[in-house]
Amino acid sequence: MKLKRKKEGSSDPSEGRKGKMTLLLAAVTLISTFGSSFQYGYNVSVINSPAPYMQAFYNKTYLERTGKPMGSNFQTLLWSLTVSMFPLGGFFGSLMVAPLVNRCGRKGTLLINNLFSIAAAILMGTSEVAKTFEVIILSRVIVGIYAGLASNVVPMYLGEVSPKNLRGAVGVVPQLFITIGILIAQIFGLQSILGNAEGWPLLLGLTGIPSLIQLLILPFFPESPRYLLIQKGNEEQARQALRKLRGWDDVDDEIEEMRQEDRSEKEGGHFSVLNLCTFRGLRWQLISIVVMMMGQQLSGVNAVFYYADRIFLSAGVDDNNVQYVTVSTGAFNVVMTFVAVFIVESLGRRILLLAGFGLCCVFCAVLTLALNLQTTVSWMSYLSIVCVIVYITGHAIGASPIPFVMITEMFLQSSRPAAFMVGGSVHWLCNFTVGLVFLYMEAGLGAYCFLIFCAICLATVVYIFIIVPETKNKTFMEINRIMAKRNKVEIQAEKEELKDFQTVPEGQAEKQVVSNTQL
């Protein structure tokens, strides 16, 4: 595949000065992640600790209504719905990403999304007083929609406001706040705090506070400059936003890079999910995010946390102290994700993905061995604990945070919202599937179910090693040119313009021409 060279002496907008972490960029990152990503993590684990008390409330309410106790099968069904409605809502939220971010912007979508969280918090917090458990199930759907939007829009927003040399580090911060949300839910869920018969409604209702803070503060922060220039066509507002975010007035390099992306996609408009799935020029990007998102959720992270309590019990931890050990595990997850923020720009995305999934693969296999031998070999219980710790390390540094960073980086402006819709939908569907089938897998296979997760991690490692490129410190256009080679499409540059393959408006796929040149 031949690429025409730019005119000699032409300037490369990618060679501008390195961006720095300004106070405004740090504030945008913290407010958007605390107000959105934090709550995703919080609602993932908030119902674990108070589960017995919530189920008792379900039974008591049913008894008052009907005069007879709730059957065990019906109670199991209701509790399964309570747990599974969250990821199902997340799937529905992911389907709303592209329409909302294209119409309302990234910041605007986050502001609208707060209404879902606040409504769900009010309903859950008042459910006991209202004596209705149906409202809790409904609220789990609503807060799931919130989490589905937040988990996709926050990485997109932060990826577009960050300079290329900080994009990876800033892109990991949402995952950091997800782990912090999980940890805070575990701490507040201790029986001595709110994880008791009196405190659980307040525990559920606290989720609305970060949303309220974000709703009050986020309007004062800038919208994504890329959205303003490329999708809204307002260069002056984009310049103003960039100047505030970068802390200097000379933003011509970044504006020019956005113009290049805009020119390369001028004829195409926005990609729909159907265009994205059928367009040859984005084939390997799409396959890559599907594989990484499936690997992220099907790698066994929920199973490891599920087994953690019994692993600690078998190692001699007192039954009354297991909840504190679980909190310690959550704290370790936060620490390792925090480490990922600082190493992603030095080591790169690809090496963290390979190392993360690789560690998960190896220690799923070792954990299978340890769990099967712990009744006959005494020290195997301690090996199981080591496996849990190393597995969490692998997931925290690579498998959890990096796939969302890669979606932002591997797609241009016109296709990014649809890509997040696809990636987010895969993420939540796999999450829902694991929650639905894991107990059956565990009942049928026991500890051998970890061998399935081991195989999934191994397949993901092989795919990443062969296909996924390094994107560290590259502009979106540079990454696009790298993937064009993999897709065997031709990129042409005329004068000083780097032309992307021409994108396709809906209904005009037949007009697309790509090169069949072999690499």
LOVO-60861 format. One record per residue (C-alpha): residue in one letter; chain; y, x, z. Coordinates in steps of 0.25 Angstrom, whole numbers. Last residue first. Layout:
BEGIN
   guvo   finu      py      px      pz
      A      A       Y       X       Z
...
This chain:
BEGIN
   guvo   finu      py      px      pz
      L      A     -22       2       9
      Q      A     -25      -8      -2
      T      A     -14     -14     -10
      N      A     -17     -29     -11
      S      A      -2     -32      -9
      V      A       3     -45      -4
      V      A      10     -57     -11
      Q      A      14     -69      -4
      K      A      17     -81     -13
      E      A       4     -89     -10
      A      A       8     -89       5
      Q      A      20     -98       2
      G      A      17    -111      10
      E      A      23    -105      23
      P      A      32     -93      20
      V      A      25     -80      17
      T      A      30     -66      22
      Q      A      33     -55      11
      F      A      27     -42      15
      D      A      37     -35      23
      K      A      49     -28      16
      L      A      55     -16      22
      E      A      69     -16      16
      E      A      77      -4      14
      K      A      76      -4      -2
      E      A      63     -13      -4
      A      A      51     -11       5
      Q      A      38     -17       1
      I      A      27     -21      11
      E      A      13     -23       4
      V      A       2     -31      11
      K      A     -11     -24      14
      N      A     -12     -31      28
      R      A     -15     -18      35
      K      A      -4     -12      27
      A      A       6     -23      30
      M      A       2     -21      45
      I      A       9      -8      45
      R      A      21     -13      38
      N      A      23     -25      48
      I      A      23     -15      59
      E      A      34      -7      53
      M      A      41     -21      51
      F      A      40     -25      65
      T      A      46     -11      70
      K      A      36      -1      75
      N      A      37       6      89
      K      A      22       3      92
      T      A      15      -6      82
      E      A       2       1      81
      P      A      -7      -5      71
      V      A     -19     -15      74
      I      A     -30     -15      64
      I      A     -41      -5      67
      F      A     -39      -2      82
      I      A     -34     -16      85
      Y      A     -47     -22      78
      V      A     -56     -13      86
      V      A     -50     -16      99
      T      A     -50     -31      97
      A      A     -65     -30      94
      L      A     -67     -22     106
      C      A     -60     -32     115
      I      A     -68     -44     109
      A      A     -81     -36     112
      C      A     -77     -33     126
      F      A     -73     -48     128
      I      A     -87     -52     124
      L      A     -93     -41     133
      F      A     -85     -47     144
      C      A     -93     -60     143
      Y      A    -105     -52     148
      A      A     -99     -54     163
      G      A    -105     -68     163
      L      A    -111     -72     149
      G      A    -112     -87     150
      A      A    -104     -91     162
      E      A     -93     -80     158
      M      A     -93     -85     144
      Y      A     -92    -100     149
      L      A     -80     -96     158
      F      A     -74     -88     146
      V      A     -74    -100     137
      L      A     -61    -108     139
      G      A     -52     -97     145
      V      A     -56     -88     134
      T      A     -53     -98     124
      F      A     -40    -102     129
      N      A     -35     -87     129
      C      A     -41     -86     115
      L      A     -33     -98     111
      W      A     -20     -92     118
      H      A     -20     -78     112
      V      A     -24     -84      98
      S      A     -13     -94      98
      G      A      -3     -83     103
      G      A      -7     -73      92
      V      A      -6     -84      81
      M      A       7     -90      86
      F      A      12     -76      89
      A      A       9     -72      74
      A      A      16     -85      70
      P      A      29     -81      77
      R      A      28     -66      72
      S      A      26     -70      57
      S      A      41     -71      53
      Q      A      46     -60      62
      L      A      36     -49      59
      F      A      22     -48      65
      M      A      14     -36      70
      E      A      24     -33      82
      T      A      25     -46      89
      I      A      10     -49      88
      M      A       7     -35      93
      V      A      15     -37     105
      F      A       7     -49     108
      P      A      -6     -41     106
      I      A      -1     -30     116
      P      A       0     -37     129
      S      A     -14     -42     133
      A      A     -24     -32     126
      G      A     -16     -19     128
      I      A     -11     -14     141
      A      A     -15     -27     150
      H      A     -28     -29     143
      G      A     -33     -15     145
      T      A     -28     -14     159
      I      A     -35     -27     163
      Y      A     -48     -22     157
      V      A     -46      -9     166
      I      A     -44     -17     179
      V      A     -55     -27     176
      C      A     -65     -15     172
      V      A     -61      -8     185
      I      A     -64     -20     193
      S      A     -78     -21     186
      L      A     -81      -7     189
      Y      A     -78     -10     204
      S      A     -89     -21     203
      M      A     -98     -11     196
      W      A     -98      -3     208
      S      A    -109     -11     215
      V      A    -120     -10     204
      T      A    -129     -22     204
      T      A    -120     -34     205
      Q      A    -109     -27     197
      L      A    -118     -24     185
      N      A    -114     -36     176
      L      A    -100     -35     180
      A      A     -99     -21     177
      L      A    -105     -21     164
      T      A     -97     -32     159
      L      A     -85     -25     165
      V      A     -88     -13     157
      A      A     -88     -21     144
      C      A     -75     -28     147
      F      A     -70     -14     151
      V      A     -72      -8     137
      C      A     -66     -19     129
      C      A     -54     -21     138
      L      A     -51      -7     138
      G      A     -51      -7     123
      F      A     -43     -19     122
      G      A     -32     -12     130
      A      A     -33       2     124
      L      A     -33      -4     109
      L      A     -22     -13     112
      L      A     -14      -2     119
      I      A     -17       8     108
      R      A     -11      -2      98
      R      A       1      -6     105
      G      A       7       8     107
      L      A       5      19     117
      S      A      20      22     120
      E      A      26       8     118
      V      A      14       0     124
      I      A      14      10     137
      F      A      25       4     145
      V      A      23     -11     143
      A      A       8      -8     145
      V      A      10      -3     159
      F      A      16     -16     163
      T      A       3     -23     157
      M      A      -5     -13     166
      V      A       3     -17     178
      V      A       2     -32     176
      N      A     -13     -32     174
      F      A     -14     -24     187
      A      A      -6     -35     194
      G      A     -15     -45     189
      T      A     -27     -37     194
      S      A     -20     -36     208
      V      A     -18     -51     208
      T      A     -33     -53     205
      V      A     -36     -43     217
      Y      A     -27     -53     226
      Q      A     -35     -65     221
      V      A     -48     -57     225
      N      A     -44     -55     239
      N      A     -50     -68     245
      D      A     -63     -65     238
      D      A     -64     -51     244
      V      A     -65     -40     233
      G      A     -79     -34     233
      A      A     -80     -29     219
      S      A     -88     -42     216
      L      A     -75     -50     220
      F      A     -66     -41     211
      I      A     -75     -44     199
      R      A     -76     -59     203
      D      A     -60     -60     203
      A      A     -59     -52     190
      Y      A     -69     -60     182
      Y      A     -58     -70     177
      F      A     -48     -59     175
      V      A     -58     -52     166
      A      A     -61     -65     159
      N      A     -46     -67     156
      V      A     -45     -53     150
      G      A     -58     -55     141
      S      A     -53     -49     128
      L      A     -52     -63     122
      Q      A     -37     -65     125
      Q      A     -32     -51     120
      G      A     -43     -49     109
      M      A     -39     -63     103
      M      A     -24     -59     103
      M      A     -27     -45      97
      V      A     -36     -51      86
      V      A     -26     -62      83
      I      A     -15     -52      83
      S      A     -22     -43      73
      I      A     -27     -54      64
      L      A     -12     -58      62
      Q      A      -7     -44      60
      W      A     -18     -41      50
      R      A     -15     -53      41
      L      A       0     -53      41
      G      A       2     -49      27
      R      A     -10     -58      23
      F      A      -3     -71      27
      T      A     -13     -82      30
      C      A     -13     -82      45
      L      A       2     -79      46
      N      A       5     -90      36
      L      A      -3    -100      44
      V      A       4     -96      57
      S      A      17     -99      50
      F      A      26     -87      46
      H      A      41     -88      46
      G      A      49     -86      33
      G      A      43     -78      22
      E      A      54     -74      13
      K      A      62     -66      22
      E      A      50     -58      28
      S      A      53     -44      24
      R      A      68     -47      25
      D      A      67     -51      39
      E      A      59     -39      43
      Q      A      69     -30      36
      R      A      80     -37      43
      M      A      73     -36      57
      E      A      72     -21      54
      E      A      87     -21      51
      I      A      91     -28      63
      E      A      83     -18      71
      D      A      90      -6      65
      D      A     104     -12      66
      V      A     103     -14      81
      D      A     115      -5      84
      D      A     122     -13      96
      W      A     114      -8     107
      G      A     106     -14     119
      R      A      94     -17     112
      L      A      92     -32     116
      K      A     107     -35     116
      R      A     109     -28     102
      L      A      97     -35      97
      A      A     101     -49     101
      Q      A     115     -47      95
      R      A     109     -41      82
      A      A      99     -53      81
      Q      A     111     -63      83
      E      A     119     -56      72
      E      A     106     -56      62
      N      A     104     -71      63
      G      A      93     -74      53
      K      A      86     -84      62
      Q      A      72     -78      59
      I      A      74     -64      56
      L      A      87     -61      64
      L      A      86     -70      76
      Y      A      71     -69      77
      R      A      72     -54      76
      P      A      83     -53      87
      S      A      74     -61      97
      E      A      83     -70     105
      P      A      93     -64     115
      F      A      93     -66     130
      F      A     102     -76     137
      P      A      92     -88     134
      L      A      81     -80     142
      I      A      88     -82     156
      L      A      87     -96     160
      L      A      74    -100     152
      Q      A      67     -87     157
      I      A      70     -90     171
      L      A      65    -105     170
      S      A      52     -99     163
      P      A      50     -89     174
      I      A      51    -101     184
      G      A      41    -111     177
      T      A      28    -103     180
      L      A      31    -106     195
      G      A      25    -120     193
      L      A      11    -116     194
      L      A      12    -108     207
      L      A      20    -119     212
      P      A       9    -129     210
      W      A      -1    -119     216
      G      A       6    -118     229
      E      A       0    -128     238
      A      A     -15    -127     235
      N      A     -14    -112     234
      G      A     -11    -101     224
      L      A       4    -101     228
      I      A       5     -89     238
      S      A      -7     -86     247
      Q      A     -17     -91     238
      L      A     -12     -81     227
      G      A      -7     -88     215
      F      A       7     -82     216
      I      A       0     -68     214
      Q      A      -9     -72     203
      A      A       2     -80     196
      I      A      11     -67     197
      L      A       0     -58     191
      I      A      -2     -67     179
      G      A      13     -68     177
      I      A      14     -53     178
      T      A       3     -52     168
      I      A      10     -61     158
      F      A      23     -53     161
      L      A      16     -40     157
      Q      A      11     -47     144
      P      A      26     -51     141
      V      A      30     -36     143
      V      A      20     -31     133
      G      A      30     -34     121
      V      A      41     -26     128
      A      A      33     -14     128
      G      A      28     -16     114
      R      A      42     -19     108
      L      A      49      -8     115
      N      A      50       2     103
      K      A      51      -9      93
      P      A      64     -15     100
      S      A      61     -28     108
      V      A      67     -42     104
      E      A      56     -45      94
      G      A      44     -41     103
      L      A      50     -48     115
      Y      A      51     -61     108
      M      A      38     -61     102
      P      A      31     -56     115
      V      A      38     -68     122
      V      A      35     -78     111
      N      A      20     -77     111
      S      A      16     -77     126
      A      A      27     -87     129
      L      A      23     -97     119
      G      A       9     -98     123
      A      A      13     -97     138
      Y      A      22    -109     137
      I      A      11    -117     129
      G      A       2    -113     141
      V      A      13    -118     151
      I      A      12    -131     144
      V      A      -3    -132     143
      R      A      -4    -128     158
      S      A       6    -139     161
      L      A      -3    -149     155
      I      A     -14    -145     164
      I      A      -5    -145     176
      V      A       0    -159     173
      E      A     -14    -164     172
      F      A     -15    -160     187
      T      A      -6    -171     192
      K      A      -2    -174     206
      A      A      13    -174     203
      V      A      15    -165     215
      E      A       4    -156     211
      S      A       9    -155     197
      T      A      23    -151     200
      G      A      22    -136     198
      M      A      13    -138     186
      L      A      23    -148     179
      I      A      35    -140     182
      A      A      29    -127     178
      A      A      24    -133     165
      A      A      38    -138     161
      I      A      44    -124     165
      S      A      34    -117     156
      F      A      36    -126     144
      L      A      51    -126     145
      N      A      51    -110     145
      N      A      45    -111     131
      I      A      59    -115     126
      L      A      65    -102     131
      L      A      54     -94     125
      T      A      55    -101     112
      G      A      70     -98     111
      K      A      69     -83     115
      R      A      59     -82     103
      G      A      67     -90      93
      C      A      67    -106      93
      R      A      62    -109      79
      N      A      54     -97      75
      V      A      49     -95      90
      L      A      46    -109      92
      P      A      38    -112      79
      A      A      30     -99      81
      V      A      26    -100      95
      M      A      22    -114      96
      L      A       7    -111      93
      S      A       7    -101     104
      G      A      11    -112     114
      F      A      -1    -120     110
      F      A     -10    -109     112
      G      A      -4    -106     126
      G      A      -6    -121     129
      L      A     -21    -118     127
      P      A     -20    -106     136
      F      A     -14    -114     147
      M      A     -23    -127     145
      S      A     -35    -118     148
      V      A     -33    -117     163
      T      A     -29    -131     167
      L      A     -39    -137     157
      S      A     -50    -129     164
      W      A     -45    -135     177
      L      A     -46    -149     172
      L      A     -60    -147     166
      T      A     -65    -140     179
      Q      A     -59    -152     187
      F      A     -66    -162     177
      N      A     -79    -154     179
      S      A     -78    -154     194
      G      A     -75    -169     195
      M      A     -62    -173     201
      P      A     -63    -180     215
      K      A     -62    -195     215
      G      A     -50    -205     219
      T      A     -45    -205     205
      R      A     -31    -200     206
      E      A     -31    -194     220
      L      A     -44    -187     216
      Y      A     -39    -181     203
      T      A     -26    -176     210
      K      A     -35    -169     221
      N      A     -45    -163     210
      Y      A     -33    -157     202
      F      A     -26    -152     215
      A      A     -40    -145     219
      Q      A     -40    -139     205
      M      A     -26    -134     207
      Y      A     -30    -128     221
      P      A     -42    -121     215
      A      A     -34    -115     203
      P      A     -23    -110     212
      S      A     -27     -95     208
      N      A     -30     -96     193
      I      A     -18    -106     190
      V      A      -7     -96     188
      S      A     -16     -86     180
      V      A     -11     -88     165
      N      A       1     -96     170
      Y      A       7     -83     176
      G      A       4     -75     163
      Y      A      11     -84     154
      Q      A      22     -86     164
      F      A      25     -71     164
      S      A      25     -71     148
      S      A      37     -82     148
      G      A      48     -81     158
      F      A      44     -67     163
      T      A      42     -62     148
      S      A      55     -67     142
      I      A      63     -63     154
      L      A      58     -49     155
      T      A      58     -46     140
      V      A      72     -52     138
      A      A      77     -44     151
      A      A      71     -31     146
      L      A      78     -33     132
      L      A      91     -36     139
      L      A      90     -24     148
      T      A      87     -15     136
      M      A      74      -9     134
      K      A      77       1     123
      G      A      75       1     108
      K      A      73      14     100
      R      A      83      17      90
      G      A      81      13      76
      E      A      70      18      66
      S      A      64       5      63
      P      A      77       1      55
      D      A      73      12      45
      S      A      85      17      37
      S      A      85      20      23
      G      A      86      34      19
      E      A      75      34       8
      K      A      73      20       3
      K      A      61      13      10
      R      A      48      16       4
      K      A      39       7      -4
      L      A      26       4       3
      K      A      13       6      -4
      M      A       0       0       0
